Amino acid sequence: MLVAGGASANGPLASVEILDDSGASAATAPMSTARAYQVCAPLPGGGVLVAGGTSFGNGVINSAASAFRVSSAYSISLRAPSMREA
């Protein structure tokens, strides 16, 4: 399971952790943008798309990050034409 971002008392998180079947977790490289209230979707090949969310102080995030478990690499892959809230 991939746990990416989220909210803390200090604001949004950029942290990413991988949990295995035993419940043990391992931190991986953080996302380049801290985000909370984002959406995640599985990608072919074991990756995860993390999109949107908020950065609290800066409002709605209009980008997406791809997280790939194999390489622990993250990259901004898409930009929405404008910021929007659901």
C-alpha positions in Angstrom: 0.0 0.0 0.0 1.3 3.5 -0.8 0.5 6.3 1.6 1.1 9.7 0.0 0.6 13.1 1.5 -2.2 14.0 3.8 -2.7 16.6 6.5 -1.1 17.3 9.8 -1.5 20.0 12.5 1.3 21.9 10.6 -0.2 21.6 7.2 -0.1 19.3 4.2 2.5 16.5 3.9 4.9 15.6 1.0 5.9 12.3 2.7 5.4 9.0 1.0 5.5 5.6 2.7 5.1 2.0 1.4 3.4 -0.5 3.7 4.0 -4.2 3.2 1.6 -7.1 4.0 3.0 -7.4 7.5 2.2 -3.7 8.3 5.9 -2.6 8.3 6.4 0.7 6.5 9.3 2.2 4.6 9.7 5.9 3.8 10.6 6.7 0.2 11.5 9.9 -1.6 8.9 12.7 -0.8 6.7 14.2 -3.4 7.9 17.6 -4.7 4.6 19.2 -3.6 3.1 18.7 -0.2 -0.6 18.0 -0.7 -3.7 17.1 1.3 -7.2 16.0 0.2 -5.7 14.7 -3.1 -6.9 11.7 -5.1 -4.8 8.6 -6.0 -5.3 6.1 -8.8 -3.4 3.0 -9.7 -1.4 3.0 -12.9 -0.3 0.0 -15.1 3.0 -1.3 -14.0 2.5 -0.7 -10.3 2.6 3.1 -10.3 0.2 5.5 -8.6 -1.1 8.8 -9.9 -1.5 11.4 -7.1 -3.5 14.4 -8.4 -4.8 17.7 -7.1 -5.4 18.4 -3.5 -4.7 21.5 -1.5 -1.6 23.1 -0.1 -3.7 25.1 2.5 -1.8 28.4 2.3 -1.6 28.3 -1.5 -5.0 26.9 -2.2 -5.9 24.2 -4.8 -3.0 22.3 -6.5 -3.4 22.0 -10.3 -0.7 19.3 -10.8 -0.3 15.6 -10.6 2.6 13.4 -9.4 3.4 9.9 -10.6 4.7 7.6 -7.8 6.4 4.4 -8.9 7.1 1.9 -6.3 9.9 0.2 -8.1 12.1 3.3 -8.5 10.7 5.5 -5.7 10.8 8.3 -8.3 8.2 11.1 -8.4 7.6 13.5 -11.3 5.0 16.2 -12.1 3.2 14.7 -15.1 0.1 16.8 -15.8 -1.1 20.3 -15.2 -4.8 21.2 -15.1 -5.8 24.2 -17.3 -7.0 26.0 -14.2 -7.3 25.5 -10.5 -10.7 24.2 -9.2 -12.3 22.7 -6.2 -14.7 19.8 -6.2 
